[in-house]
Amino acid sequence: MPDKILIVDDDRNICEILEFNLSNEGYQVECAYSAEEALKKISPHYSLILLDVMMGGMSGYKMAEKLRKENNLIPIVFLTAKDTENDMLTGFSVGGDDYISKPFSIKEVIARIKAIVKRTKSAEKKENFSHSGQIVYQNIVIDLEAKELFIDEQRMVLTKTEFELLTLLAKNPDKILSREDIIEIIWHETPFITERTVDVHITRLRKKMGKYASVIVNRSGYGYKFDTDEIRL
């Protein structure tokens, strides 16, 4: 069965162009012309959502935030005319998996979609065969089978990318991983990923870890590490 893509954009011309090209790539494509319409269509059968940021009514950011609060982890790629660093940070902070600025190259959009869908399938396959238990550091529990993080016995909702990033660091305690290392491991099948993308995801992950945010340490000029000395009961 082909992967199913939901395009959400109030510009019908953009929807038509994307639908035509993605259909030619073998995807099953549906369009919604507002966030409100899209939310009525959402189902687990979608492999990815292409989501415009600026729309009449509910914005793309608000829609993404709503989905993530409902623990819906369908990958989201934002399409937007906004391209500042703050806009990108906002996109990632509300649960976006990628961010493409308008005007965009169709080839770039297709490449990113293919990479994210492939990475998601790979992660799901690993979930089906994972029997490696948990990583526990005092009150931080990373459940590798359920793909969940518990802090002080409270479940924290992480996206796949956030969970993969946290697990990578936690499996290598006190070892500095460069941004290049992290990109190669986490995003090795995703083109156009920059070091800034790593920083944005780390920022979002730290925010979700609350009082344990300091366990993820940035060594300027080197990279990041999971610092066990920073964990306090």
C-alpha positions in Angstrom: 0.0 0.0 0.0 1.4 3.4 -0.9 2.4 5.9 1.8 -0.3 8.4 2.4 0.5 12.2 2.5 -1.8 14.9 3.8 -1.2 18.4 2.3 -2.6 21.3 4.3 -2.4 24.7 2.6 -5.0 27.3 1.9 -3.3 28.0 -1.5 -5.1 25.6 -3.9 -2.4 26.1 -6.6 0.3 24.9 -4.2 -1.8 22.0 -3.2 -2.4 21.1 -6.8 1.3 21.3 -7.7 2.3 19.2 -4.7 -0.4 16.7 -5.2 0.5 16.2 -8.8 4.2 15.7 -8.2 3.8 13.5 -5.1 1.3 11.3 -6.8 3.8 10.8 -9.6 6.2 9.6 -7.0 3.8 6.9 -6.0 2.3 8.5 -2.9 -1.4 8.6 -2.1 -2.2 12.2 -1.6 -5.1 14.1 0.1 -5.5 17.9 0.5 -7.1 20.0 3.1 -7.4 23.8 2.7 -7.4 24.7 6.3 -6.1 23.4 9.6 -9.7 22.9 10.8 -10.5 20.7 7.7 -7.2 18.8 8.2 -8.0 17.9 11.8 -11.2 16.2 10.7 -9.2 14.1 8.2 -6.4 13.0 10.6 -6.0 9.3 11.0 -3.1 6.9 11.8 -3.0 5.9 8.1 -1.1 9.1 7.2 2.6 8.7 6.8 3.4 12.5 6.8 1.7 15.9 6.9 2.9 18.8 4.7 1.7 21.8 6.7 1.5 25.4 5.7 2.2 27.8 8.6 0.2 30.9 7.6 -3.5 30.1 6.9 -6.8 31.8 7.6 -8.2 30.5 10.9 -6.0 28.1 12.8 -2.3 28.4 11.9 -0.1 25.5 11.0 1.9 26.0 14.3 -1.4 25.7 16.3 -2.5 22.6 14.4 0.9 20.9 15.0 0.8 21.9 18.7 -2.7 20.5 19.1 -1.7 17.2 17.4 1.4 16.8 19.6 -0.6 17.5 22.8 -2.9 14.7 21.7 0.1 12.5 21.4 -0.2 12.2 17.6 3.3 11.7 16.3 2.7 11.7 12.5 5.7 13.4 11.0 5.1 17.1 10.2 7.0 19.1 7.5 6.2 22.8 7.7 5.9 24.8 4.4 6.3 28.5 5.0 7.3 31.8 3.5 8.8 32.6 6.9 12.5 31.6 7.0 14.1 33.3 10.0 15.9 31.3 12.7 13.1 32.2 15.2 10.5 30.8 12.8 12.4 27.6 12.4 12.8 27.3 16.2 9.0 27.8 16.6 8.4 25.1 14.0 10.5 22.6 15.8 9.3 23.6 19.3 5.7 22.7 18.4 6.7 19.3 17.2 7.7 19.8 13.5 10.1 17.2 12.0 11.3 19.5 9.2 11.0 23.0 7.8 11.0 24.0 4.1 10.9 27.7 3.1 8.8 29.0 0.2 9.4 29.2 -2.7 10.6 25.7 -2.6 12.1 23.2 -5.0 9.8 20.2 -5.7 12.9 18.0 -5.8 13.9 19.2 -2.4 10.4 18.6 -1.0 10.3 15.1 -2.4 13.8 14.3 -1.1 12.9 15.3 2.4 9.6 13.5 2.4 11.3 10.3 1.2 14.0 10.6 3.9 11.5 11.2 6.7 9.1 8.4 5.7 12.0 6.0 5.3 13.5 7.0 8.7 10.1 6.7 10.4 9.6 3.2 8.9 13.0 2.2 10.1 12.3 3.4 13.6 9.0 1.5 13.7 10.7 -1.6 12.5 13.3 -1.3 15.3 10.4 -0.9 17.7 8.9 -4.2 16.7 12.2 -6.1 17.4 13.5 -4.1 20.4 14.0 -6.1 23.6 16.8 -4.1 25.1 14.9 -2.9 28.2 15.5 0.5 29.8 18.2 3.1 30.4 17.9 4.3 33.9 19.7 7.2 35.5 18.1 7.8 39.0 14.8 9.5 38.2 15.2 9.5 34.4 13.9 6.3 32.8 14.2 5.8 29.0 12.0 2.8 28.0 13.6 1.5 24.8 10.7 -0.9 24.1 7.8 1.5 24.6 9.9 4.4 23.2 8.9 6.6 26.1 10.7 8.8 28.6 9.7 9.0 32.3 10.9 11.7 34.6 10.1 11.5 38.2 7.6 8.7 37.2 5.8 11.1 34.8 5.6 10.2 31.1 7.0 12.9 28.8 5.8 13.1 25.2 8.7 13.1 22.8 8.7 13.0 19.0 10.6 10.1 17.3 13.5 12.4 16.6 13.7 13.7 20.2 13.6 10.1 21.5 16.3 9.0 19.1 18.5 11.9 20.1 18.0 11.4 23.8 18.7 7.6 23.5 21.8 8.3 21.5 23.3 10.6 24.1 22.2 8.4 27.0 23.7 5.3 25.5 27.0 7.2 25.4 27.2 8.8 28.8 29.9 11.4 29.4 31.1 11.0 25.7 31.0 14.1 23.6 29.2 13.7 20.3 29.9 16.3 17.7 27.0 17.8 15.7 28.4 16.0 12.6 28.3 12.6 14.5 24.7 13.3 15.6 23.6 14.2 12.0 25.3 11.1 10.6 23.5 8.8 13.1 20.1 10.5 13.5 19.6 12.1 10.1 21.9 10.0 7.9 19.1 9.5 5.3 17.8 13.0 5.4 19.3 15.6 3.1 19.8 19.4 3.8 20.2 18.9 7.6 22.4 21.6 9.2 24.2 21.8 12.5 21.6 24.4 13.6 18.9 21.7 13.2 20.7 19.7 15.9 20.8 22.7 18.2 17.1 23.4 17.8 16.2 19.8 18.6 18.5 19.8 21.7 16.8 23.0 22.8 13.3 21.4 22.5 14.5 18.2 24.2 16.0 20.1 27.1 12.8 22.1 27.6 10.8 18.9 27.9 13.3 17.4 30.4 12.5 20.3 32.8 14.7 20.3 35.9 16.9 17.7 34.4 17.7 19.8 31.3 21.3 20.3 32.4 22.0 16.6 31.9 22.5 17.4 28.2 25.6 19.5 28.2 27.0 21.6 25.3 30.8 21.7 25.0 31.4 24.8 22.9 33.3 23.9 19.7 32.9 20.1 20.3 29.3 19.0 20.6 26.9 17.5 23.2 27.1 14.9 25.9 24.9 13.2 28.5 26.5 14.3 31.7 25.6 11.9 34.5 27.2 14.2 37.1 24.4 16.7 36.4 21.7 14.2 37.6 20.3 15.0 41.1 17.7 13.1 43.0 
